[in-house]
Amino acid sequence: MNSNYKVAFFDVDGTLADNELPRELGIYGRIPESAKRALSKLKEAGIEPVIASGRNYEKIADFAELLGVDSVISSNGTYVTFQGEPVANHYLSTELVKEMVEQFQTKQTDFLLETPEEILEYAADELLPENILQFLCHCPKEDLPSLDTEKLIAEKVAPTALNIHYKHVSKASGVEEILQKMGISSDQALAFGDEENDFAMFEKVGFPIAMGNGNDELKAKASYVTDTVKNHGIWKACLELELFEEE
């Protein structure tokens, strides 16, 4: 059994969860039983499973708890926890938030504010929350207010969906923060992913694994390409790499 690895990072949609299944099932309902079992077996083998996602922490925490996972990189790396304890948060400065809100309102562009606990609409007469991780908006890039591009990035997460957060923060920076917390090197880390937004995460680990249903360019960057989500790709990869023994 390969005992060198100490942590495994997992993207959610298309990696842990089968995107071909109906969305009404929820994230947990779209995760194959074999993948759930693999996460449990990894933990038993001393390999910490970490969910890495652009999703909000509270939304991840619900299904992560059902999976027995308590280490999470959420909101594009702006909020990171390890074994249930916050490791890093990258809240936007009050000045930046006020400036952005004013510009959104001037342009009459709808936006949402994201904190670790919730995603909320903002009314002009309300006090701004202090712990804002990122702005969310559904609009073409040209409708965005002018950004402080030295500090901020507008990340495309769907055809018309954008997340605006600090430029230096990403799933990859979250990986680095977890490795630092664990006191281990990138060679002791694996990552599972399927899409272009997993490129940076792949560069931060010693052994990146692409799902069979994944993006061709990502597969080319992977150390190993496993089967698809629905064909038990995570379980098969763990057995092939001898991360744990078959029951």
TASULBEL-V515945 format. One record per pair of residues at least 12 apart in sequence whose ideal C-beta (glycine too) atoms are under 6 Angstrom apart, sorted by the first residue. I is the first residue (numbers start at 0). J is the second residue. If there is no record, write none. Layout:
I_J ; I_J
This chain:
0_241 ; 1_241 ; 4_46 ; 4_187 ; 4_189 ; 5_183 ; 5_187 ; 6_47 ; 6_188 ; 7_41 ; 7_46 ; 7_48 ; 7_189 ; 8_49 ; 8_51 ; 8_174 ; 8_190 ; 9_50 ; 9_191 ; 10_192 ; 10_197 ; 11_52 ; 13_193 ; 13_194 ; 14_191 ; 14_192 ; 14_193 ; 14_210 ; 15_30 ; 15_34 ; 16_29 ; 16_30 ; 17_29 ; 17_228 ; 17_229 ; 26_62 ; 27_62 ; 27_65 ; 33_231 ; 33_234 ; 34_233 ; 37_233 ; 37_234 ; 37_237 ; 38_66 ; 39_67 ; 40_243 ; 44_243 ; 47_70 ; 48_68 ; 49_70 ; 49_177 ; 50_63 ; 50_68 ; 50_71 ; 51_72 ; 51_170 ; 52_73 ; 53_75 ; 53_156 ; 55_74 ; 55_113 ; 55_118 ; 56_73 ; 56_78 ; 56_115 ; 57_116 ; 59_71 ; 59_73 ; 69_82 ; 69_83 ; 70_82 ; 72_170 ; 72_173 ; 74_132 ; 74_133 ; 75_162 ; 75_164 ; 76_168 ; 76_169 ; 76_170 ; 76_172 ; 76_173 ; 77_89 ; 77_132 ; 77_133 ; 77_164 ; 77_168 ; 78_115 ; 78_132 ; 79_173 ; 79_176 ; 81_177 ; 81_180 ; 86_176 ; 86_180 ; 87_176 ; 89_165 ; 89_168 ; 90_130 ; 91_131 ; 96_127 ; 96_131 ; 102_144 ; 103_144 ; 106_144 ; 108_138 ; 108_142 ; 110_134 ; 110_136 ; 111_135 ; 112_131 ; 113_132 ; 113_133 ; 113_135 ; 114_128 ; 114_130 ; 133_162 ; 133_163 ; 133_164 ; 134_163 ; 135_162 ; 136_161 ; 137_159 ; 137_160 ; 151_163 ; 151_166 ; 152_166 ; 169_199 ; 170_200 ; 171_199 ; 171_200 ; 171_203 ; 174_200 ; 174_203 ; 185_203 ; 185_204 ; 185_205 ; 186_205 ; 188_204 ; 188_205 ; 189_204 ; 189_206 ; 190_204 ; 190_207 ; 191_208 ; 193_210 ; 193_213 ; 194_214 ; 195_214 ; 197_217 ; 201_220 ; 206_222 ; 207_221 ; 207_222 ; 208_221 ; 208_223 ; 208_225 ; 208_236 ; 209_221 ; 209_224 ; 210_228 ; 210_232 ; 211_226 ; 211_227 ; 211_232 ; 212_227 ; 212_228
